[in-house]
Amino acid sequence: MQIVLVNVAPDTNRGACALTWASLDLVFRAFPRASVAIVPIAVTPPDAAPFRHTLRRYPNVEILPPLFDGEGKRPFALVSRLARSLFEVFRLDRERRNRNPTLEWIRNCDLAVSVGGVTFETYGGTLRDDARLVIRLLPLLAAQRIAVPSVLVGAQVGPFRTWMGSRLFRRIATKAAAVFPRDHVSASEVQRVGTHGRSILMPDSALALEVPRTGAGELFERRRLDASARTLALVISSALRADERSDFHVTLFVHVARRLVALGLVTQIVIVIQADEDRAISTDLAQTLQLDPRFVIDDDLDPFELSNVYGACRMVLSSRLHAVLLALLAGVPAISLAPEVTFKERAVLGLLGLESLCVPTKTGPDRAAEICLGIALEEDQNRRAVETAVCMAREQLKEVPRHLSKAVLDPHRG
């Protein structure tokens, strides 16, 4: 059995790494002895060790070259390179060897799986948005070109504000063996383009992870932090709305954190850097809160280690969705202080019945602080709600391996 996992982001964003691990776990539950390769998305500048955590946990997974890499080229060169990539995809032949190692792996595949958390949209309504969607769909187009079954796990879908984007996703969705949208908004968008009953609503795939509870005592001790303190973890994102300045976002976090400290609900604050791109804004947050560097956790932690750090806290406040989900896996109420760049935070938490943990930044500092205080004061009730939601999500996600197997074994799939 040969399987390809596509649209995989590097481990520099540990939320993306959690989605990669969850997708690999689902694949191996369906096919324990499968040969699996990853087709990454290209990032500029390239990371020196983009899959350092994933390869440690899955040493036998092969890393293939991306089907498109812009390498910082100018627009004309990018269009030319994309056209060449599309030409190679549409020339792919099941019976003929291919010089491109990624297309050759796909040619010999039994199944192509799009990793959880991938966003399919043309929200901006421009040709550039269409091009980005095409790049994202290249591996799936290649697989479907030669009748290799495909499955989209944990997809965030829409909105499509271009004719081409809508038609292109419809082509992919209608030919897929199954599409698993991760929220009601995405499910509605999938149904709108039409998938002939192959759309199955599922929670975010990261919730399929079984995190070993090892604790964070060693990390706290190494950093001279108080493991017994009522700790608040702050995870701030640099991905903001166009109309939301980073200093406003920092001020919002500071205001809420100080209110929680003032009321004695937390006695220690740590800042966790979950994605490398958030290092600058996290530093600004630490300086504004006047925190010593030992309270800024910038260790290169994998998703399990991060979940254990969050599990050692009384509360997590984050504008990174998957910091919230990793905290939920540890049984800790986590508040999504969401910039709402897209609908994902409210939609994902709403599907879990935890929409009350989503506090949009648009509410402003005072109202956001008031809501967060209310959540903190109902800690026991929220912990029970989190435990119930995670258990129910895991039960639903247990169905995914069965559908993966069915996609391969269905004699009528072509």
N, C-alpha and C positions, 0 to 999 in steps of 0.2 A: 504494500500500500504506500503510495507516494502522495504527499499533500503539500500544498503551498499556502502559506499564510501571508497575505498581502496588506499593503498600506500600514506597515509597522513603523512607528516613530521610535527614535532612539531612547535609550535609558536615561538620558540627561533630564528628562521629565519623568519623575518616578510615578506619576499618575499614568502616563502612557505605558510605562514598564509594567504596572499592575494589570493593565488591559491586555498587554502581550502575554503575560503569565496566565491570566485567566483564559484567554483564547487557546493557548497551548494546552492547558489542563483539560479543557473541554474536548479538544481534538484527541488527546491521548486517552481520555476516558472512552471515547468512541472507538479508537484504533490504537490499542496499547503498543503494538509493534511497528507502527507506521514510521516511514522516513519523512521528516518534515523539514522544509526550508522556509526561510523568511525573505520576503521581498520588501526592503525598507523604502521609506520615503527619503528623498535626498534632502540634506540640510546644508546650508552654506553659512559659515565655513563648516567643513566636515569635522565631526568629532573624532578624537584620536582612538577612543574605544567605545563606539556607540552602543554596543550590546554587552557591556561588561557584566552586568547583573544577570541578564538572561542566559548568557553562555555559561555562567557559573552554575546555574540551576538546571539548564538543559544543554549539556556539553555536546550532545549529538545533533543538535539542530544546526543546519547549514545556513549561512548568511550569503544571499545572492546580491548582485549589483542591482540598483534601482533601474527601472526601464526608462526613466528620464531624469537627467541631472542638469539643471540650468547652469551651474558653476559660475554664477554671477555674470552671465553673458548679457549683451545688449538685446533690446526687444526683437530686432530682426533676426539675430542669431538664435534667440530662443524659439521663435516661430519656426524657423528652419529646422531646428533640432527636434521640435515637437512633431512636425510633419514627417520627419524621417522615422521617428519612433512609431508613429501611427502606421506608416508604410510597412515597417518590419512586423508590426502586430498583424496587419491584414494579409501579409504574405505567409504567416505561420501555417504550416502544413503538418497534420498529425503523422504523416508517413515519411516526412523528410527531416533529417537532422538539421539543427539550427546552430549557427556559430555563436549566437548570443546565449550565454550560460543560463540566464533567467528564462528566456523563451524555451530553451531546450528542456529545462526542468518542468516548466508548465506543459510542454508537449507530452511529457511522460507521466503527467499527473493523473490521479484518480479524483481529486477534489481540490478546489480553490476556495479558501475561506478568507473573507475580509475581516480583519481584526476588530474587536469591539471598540466603540467610541469614535469611529470615523464619521466625519460630517460630510454629507452629500448635499450641496446647496449651491445656488448662484444668487446669494442674497443681495450682492451689490448691483446686479443687473447689467454688468459690463462684459465686454469680450474677454477681459482678463479673468473674470470669474468663470466664464465658460472654459477657458484654457486650463485653469486650476482643476476644474472638475474632470476634464479630459485626462489630465495627468494622473489624477487619483484613480480613474477607472481603467487605465491602460492594462494592468494585469488581469482584471476581470474581463475586459474586451478580448484579450488574448485567449483566456480560458474558454470563453463562450464561442470564440471563433472556431474552435476545433471540438466543440461539444463536451468539454470538461465541465462537470457540474459545479456550480458555485453557490455559496451560502454567504449572506451578509449578517454577521453577528453584531448585536448591540449597536445598530446604526442610528445616527441622528440624521433625519431627513428633512430637507426643505428649510426655508421656502425657496422655490425656483422662480426667479424673476426674469429669466430669459427663455425664449422658445427652445433654443438648442439644449439648454440644461435640462429642462423638463423632458424633452424627447429622448435625450441620451440616457437619463436615469430610468425612464420608462422601459427603454430597451434592455437595460441591465436587470431591472427588477422583474420584468415579465419572463426573462429567460432563466432567472435564478431558481434553484431548487427550493430555496426558502429565504425569506427576509425576516430578521428579528429586530424590528424597531424597538428602541428602548424607552419610549414614552408615548403618551396618547397623541401628542402633536405630530410626531414622526409617523405614527401608525395611520393617522388621518391622511397625511401627505402620500404615504405609500398606497393607500387605498384609492386616493384620487387619481394617481397615475395608472392604477390597475395592475394587480399581480395574480389574478385568477386563484385567489384563496391561499396563496403561499405565504402570506404575511401573518406572523405570530408575535403578538406583543410580549416582550420579556423585559425584566428589570436590567439595569446596567450590569454588564457581564463581569465587572470587577467583584461583584458580590458573590460570585461562584468560588472565590478563593477561600481556601481553608488555611487560616493563618495560625501557625504554632505560637502558643503563648509562652514566650521566653522572658518577657519583661524588658525593662530598659534600665535596670539597676546599675549595670556596668557603665553605661553611657552617662547616666546622671552622676555616678561617683567620679568618673574620669573628668567630668566638667565641674566638679565640686558643686553640684546642684542638690537641693534637698528633696530626696525621693519621697518623703512623707508629707511634703507641702501640698496644699490645694493649688495645683498648677493649671494655668491657662496657657494653651498653645495657640500662637498666632501664625497663620500661614497666609501671606499676602501675595496677590498675583499682580504682575505687570500688564496683564491683558485687560485693558479697560475700554469703556465706550469712548468714542471720539470726543464727546462733550464732558468727559470726567477726567480731570487732571490728577496726576499721580499724588501730588501733595494733599489734595482733598481726600483721596482714598486713604492715605496715611493718617490724616487727621481723624477720619472716621474710626479707624482701628484704635487709635490712641484714646479717643473719647470713650469708646465702649470699654476698653480695657481698664482705664482709670476708674470708671464708675463701678466696675466689678470689684476692683481692689478696695475702693473706698467703703463699700458695704461689707467687706470682709468675706465675700464669696470666693475669692481666690487670693492667695498670698504669694504666689510666685508666677512670673511670666517668662515664657520661653518663646523665641521666634524660630520657626522651622522653615528652612529653605527647601522646598520640594521640587522646584524646577530651576535649573541653572540660570534661566533668563530672569528670574525674580531676585537675583542677588542684590542688585542696586537698590530696588525699592525696599527690600528687607533691611538693608543697611540704614536707609533713611528712617525706617520705622524704629529700629533699635536706637538710633541717635536721638530721635524725638522723645522716646520713652526713657532715655538716659540709662540704657541697659549696658552692663558690662559685657564684653565679647563672649564670655563663657555662657551667656544666656542665649546666644545665637547658634543654633544647631545647624551647621553647614557641612556636616559629615556626609559622605557619599553613601547614604543608606539605601538599602533596597526596600521594596514595598512591605515586606514582612517586618523589617526592622522599624520602618516608619510607623506601621500600625501599632507596634508595641510601644513606641514613644507616645503615641496618642492615647494608648490604653493606660499609660501611667499618669495621665492628666485628668483633672476633674471636668474640663471643658475644652473644646477646640473651636476656634473662631477662624473661618477660612474663606477666602475668595477663590480658592482652587477647589473645584467640585470633587476631585478624587482624594483630596485630603479629608474632606467630609466623609466620603465613602470608606476610606481606610480607618477612620475613627469609628464609624458605625460598626465595622467588622470587629473592632475591639470592644464594642458595647458602650461606647462613650457618646453622649449627646454632642453633636457637632453642629454649629450654626453656620449656614452658608450666607456670608455677608457678600451677596452676589452683585457684581457690576451689571449683570444681565446683558452682556455683550450679545448673547443668544438666549433662547428660551430654555436652555438645557437644565440649569440648576432647579428651577421651579418644576419643570416637567419631570425630571428624574426623581426628585424627592416626592413629588405629588403622587407618582405611581406607587411609591412605597408607603403612602399614607403619612408622610412626614413633611408635608408642605409647610407646616407651622415652623419648621426649622430653617426656612428660607426667608432671609431678611434682605430685601433689595436695598442697595445703597441709595437709591432715589428717595427713600423715606427720610433721609437726613440724620445727622448725629444724635439728636435728642430722642427721636422716635425709635431709631435703631437701638440705642442703649436701653430704652425702656422695654422693648421686646426681648432683648437679650437677657435683661435682668429677670423678666418673668420666666423665661426658659430655665435659667439657672436656679430659680427658687422652686421649680417643679422637677428637680433632678431625678428623683426616684421614678416618677411617672414617665418621664422622658426616656429613662434607661429601659424601662419595661417596653415602651413603644418601639424603641430601637431594636431590642432583642427580638420582638415579634416580627418586625418588618424584615430583618435580615434572615430569620428562619424561613419566612414565607418566600422571600426572593430566591433563596437557595433551592427550595423545593421546586420552584418553577424552572430554574435554570438547569435542573437535573434532566429536563426533557431535551435540552439542546443536543447532547451526544446521540440520542436516539434519532433525531432528525438528520444529524450529520451522516449517520450510518445509512439511513433511508435514502439520502441523496445519492450515495454511491451505489447502493444495491438495487435501486429502482430500475427495472429493465426498460421503463418507458421514459427515462429522463431525457433522452435526446429528442 
